[in-house]
Amino acid sequence: MDGIISDFSRFYILTILYEGPSHGYQIINRFKKRVKKDVSPSLVYPFLQQLEEKGLVTNTTEPVGQKQRKIFRLTEEGRKVCTGLFKRDRKRT
């Protein structure tokens, strides 16, 4: 069951990034607000790092309020991967 939840969480993180650039804390908050479940930072940040290593996400450091935050964005390749995942998911329903 944990694997299913984890896969859903990753899929939803990609959905959030597909909607637009976000910093990690925003991803965690949006996830909780929409899904009504907590997502662990220990899942979010390593997943974002994996996406970066695969060239699917880039980040820039930008001021958000009084803090500097890493803002994560899907690359063009990342957007293509998401589009493929979303189409594949629709076919199953």
MARMI-339479 format. One record per residue (C-alpha): residue number from 0; residue in three letters; x, y, z. Coordinates in nm, 3 decimals, decimal comma, padded with zeros to 5 digits. Example, Ala and Ser with C-alpha at 12.3 -4.5 7.8 and 13.67 -1.06 7.14 Angstrom:
% residues 2
{i = 0&aa = ala&c1 = 01,230&c2 = -00,450&c3 = 00,780}
{i = 1&aa = ser&c1 = 01,367&c2 = -00,106&c3 = 00,714}
//
This chain:
% residues 93
{i = 0&aa = met&c1 = 00,000&c2 = 00,000&c3 = 00,000}
{i = 1&aa = asp&c1 = 00,286&c2 = 00,243&c3 = 00,077}
{i = 2&aa = gly&c1 = 00,413&c2 = 00,200&c3 = -00,280}
{i = 3&aa = ile&c1 = 00,075&c2 = 00,297&c3 = -00,421}
{i = 4&aa = ile&c1 = 00,054&c2 = 00,606&c3 = -00,199}
{i = 5&aa = ser&c1 = 00,410&c2 = 00,700&c3 = -00,287}
{i = 6&aa = asp&c1 = 00,344&c2 = 00,661&c3 = -00,661}
{i = 7&aa = phe&c1 = 00,026&c2 = 00,868&c3 = -00,632}
{i = 8&aa = ser&c1 = 00,218&c2 = 01,132&c3 = -00,437}
{i = 9&aa = arg&c1 = 00,487&c2 = 01,153&c3 = -00,704}
{i = 10&aa = phe&c1 = 00,226&c2 = 01,168&c3 = -00,979}
{i = 11&aa = tyr&c1 = 00,050&c2 = 01,451&c3 = -00,799}
{i = 12&aa = ile&c1 = 00,376&c2 = 01,639&c3 = -00,741}
{i = 13&aa = leu&c1 = 00,430&c2 = 01,625&c3 = -01,117}
{i = 14&aa = thr&c1 = 00,075&c2 = 01,755&c3 = -01,166}
{i = 15&aa = ile&c1 = 00,148&c2 = 02,052&c3 = -00,939}
{i = 16&aa = leu&c1 = 00,470&c2 = 02,129&c3 = -01,127}
{i = 17&aa = tyr&c1 = 00,287&c2 = 02,096&c3 = -01,459}
{i = 18&aa = glu&c1 = 00,053&c2 = 02,374&c3 = -01,344}
{i = 19&aa = gly&c1 = 00,349&c2 = 02,606&c3 = -01,292}
{i = 20&aa = pro&c1 = 00,671&c2 = 02,673&c3 = -01,102}
{i = 21&aa = ser&c1 = 00,662&c2 = 02,604&c3 = -00,729}
{i = 22&aa = his&c1 = 00,894&c2 = 02,586&c3 = -00,433}
{i = 23&aa = gly&c1 = 00,898&c2 = 02,278&c3 = -00,212}
{i = 24&aa = tyr&c1 = 00,687&c2 = 02,427&c3 = 00,066}
{i = 25&aa = gln&c1 = 00,423&c2 = 02,532&c3 = -00,190}
{i = 26&aa = ile&c1 = 00,413&c2 = 02,180&c3 = -00,331}
{i = 27&aa = ile&c1 = 00,362&c2 = 02,035&c3 = 00,018}
{i = 28&aa = asn&c1 = 00,083&c2 = 02,286&c3 = 00,095}
{i = 29&aa = arg&c1 = -00,096&c2 = 02,245&c3 = -00,237}
{i = 30&aa = phe&c1 = -00,082&c2 = 01,869&c3 = -00,201}
{i = 31&aa = lys&c1 = -00,233&c2 = 01,883&c3 = 00,147}
{i = 32&aa = lys&c1 = -00,501&c2 = 02,134&c3 = 00,046}
{i = 33&aa = arg&c1 = -00,617&c2 = 01,939&c3 = -00,260}
{i = 34&aa = val&c1 = -00,570&c2 = 01,578&c3 = -00,154}
{i = 35&aa = lys&c1 = -00,651&c2 = 01,631&c3 = 00,215}
{i = 36&aa = lys&c1 = -00,345&c2 = 01,424&c3 = 00,309}
{i = 37&aa = asp&c1 = 00,003&c2 = 01,516&c3 = 00,421}
{i = 38&aa = val&c1 = 00,299&c2 = 01,450&c3 = 00,197}
{i = 39&aa = ser&c1 = 00,634&c2 = 01,415&c3 = 00,368}
{i = 40&aa = pro&c1 = 00,917&c2 = 01,655&c3 = 00,286}
{i = 41&aa = ser&c1 = 01,134&c2 = 01,341&c3 = 00,289}
{i = 42&aa = leu&c1 = 00,942&c2 = 01,226&c3 = -00,021}
{i = 43&aa = val&c1 = 00,909&c2 = 01,565&c3 = -00,193}
{i = 44&aa = tyr&c1 = 01,267&c2 = 01,691&c3 = -00,185}
{i = 45&aa = pro&c1 = 01,444&c2 = 01,368&c3 = -00,288}
{i = 46&aa = phe&c1 = 01,188&c2 = 01,327&c3 = -00,569}
{i = 47&aa = leu&c1 = 01,258&c2 = 01,682&c3 = -00,690}
{i = 48&aa = gln&c1 = 01,630&c2 = 01,602&c3 = -00,683}
{i = 49&aa = gln&c1 = 01,571&c2 = 01,284&c3 = -00,887}
{i = 50&aa = leu&c1 = 01,372&c2 = 01,485&c3 = -01,140}
{i = 51&aa = glu&c1 = 01,659&c2 = 01,735&c3 = -01,165}
{i = 52&aa = glu&c1 = 01,916&c2 = 01,459&c3 = -01,214}
{i = 53&aa = lys&c1 = 01,705&c2 = 01,322&c3 = -01,501}
{i = 54&aa = gly&c1 = 01,678&c2 = 01,666&c3 = -01,662}
{i = 55&aa = leu&c1 = 01,302&c2 = 01,689&c3 = -01,607}
{i = 56&aa = val&c1 = 01,315&c2 = 01,980&c3 = -01,361}
{i = 57&aa = thr&c1 = 01,537&c2 = 02,283&c3 = -01,314}
{i = 58&aa = asn&c1 = 01,547&c2 = 02,526&c3 = -01,026}
{i = 59&aa = thr&c1 = 01,637&c2 = 02,885&c3 = -00,963}
{i = 60&aa = thr&c1 = 01,673&c2 = 03,063&c3 = -00,632}
{i = 61&aa = glu&c1 = 01,433&c2 = 03,353&c3 = -00,598}
{i = 62&aa = pro&c1 = 01,315&c2 = 03,574&c3 = -00,313}
{i = 63&aa = val&c1 = 00,979&c2 = 03,469&c3 = -00,170}
{i = 64&aa = gly&c1 = 00,884&c2 = 03,709&c3 = 00,106}
{i = 65&aa = gln&c1 = 01,198&c2 = 03,757&c3 = 00,312}
{i = 66&aa = lys&c1 = 01,345&c2 = 03,416&c3 = 00,226}
{i = 67&aa = gln&c1 = 01,532&c2 = 03,281&c3 = -00,073}
{i = 68&aa = arg&c1 = 01,358&c2 = 02,972&c3 = -00,208}
{i = 69&aa = lys&c1 = 01,439&c2 = 02,722&c3 = -00,478}
{i = 70&aa = ile&c1 = 01,169&c2 = 02,749&c3 = -00,741}
{i = 71&aa = phe&c1 = 01,128&c2 = 02,426&c3 = -00,938}
{i = 72&aa = arg&c1 = 01,011&c2 = 02,425&c3 = -01,301}
{i = 73&aa = leu&c1 = 00,953&c2 = 02,143&c3 = -01,544}
{i = 74&aa = thr&c1 = 01,189&c2 = 02,145&c3 = -01,840}
{i = 75&aa = glu&c1 = 01,049&c2 = 02,094&c3 = -02,190}
{i = 76&aa = glu&c1 = 01,139&c2 = 01,727&c3 = -02,155}
{i = 77&aa = gly&c1 = 00,964&c2 = 01,718&c3 = -01,816}
{i = 78&aa = arg&c1 = 00,648&c2 = 01,863&c3 = -01,969}
{i = 79&aa = lys&c1 = 00,656&c2 = 01,596&c3 = -02,242}
{i = 80&aa = val&c1 = 00,693&c2 = 01,321&c3 = -01,983}
{i = 81&aa = cys&c1 = 00,399&c2 = 01,461&c3 = -01,783}
{i = 82&aa = thr&c1 = 00,182&c2 = 01,489&c3 = -02,093}
{i = 83&aa = gly&c1 = 00,260&c2 = 01,124&c3 = -02,173}
{i = 84&aa = leu&c1 = 00,178&c2 = 01,015&c3 = -01,818}
{i = 85&aa = phe&c1 = -00,148&c2 = 01,209&c3 = -01,814}
{i = 86&aa = lys&c1 = -00,258&c2 = 01,060&c3 = -02,148}
{i = 87&aa = arg&c1 = -00,167&c2 = 00,709&c3 = -02,031}
{i = 88&aa = asp&c1 = -00,361&c2 = 00,759&c3 = -01,707}
{i = 89&aa = arg&c1 = -00,672&c2 = 00,874&c3 = -01,898}
{i = 90&aa = lys&c1 = -00,668&c2 = 00,562&c3 = -02,111}
{i = 91&aa = arg&c1 = -00,693&c2 = 00,344&c3 = -01,798}
{i = 92&aa = thr&c1 = -01,010&c2 = 00,515&c3 = -01,674}
//
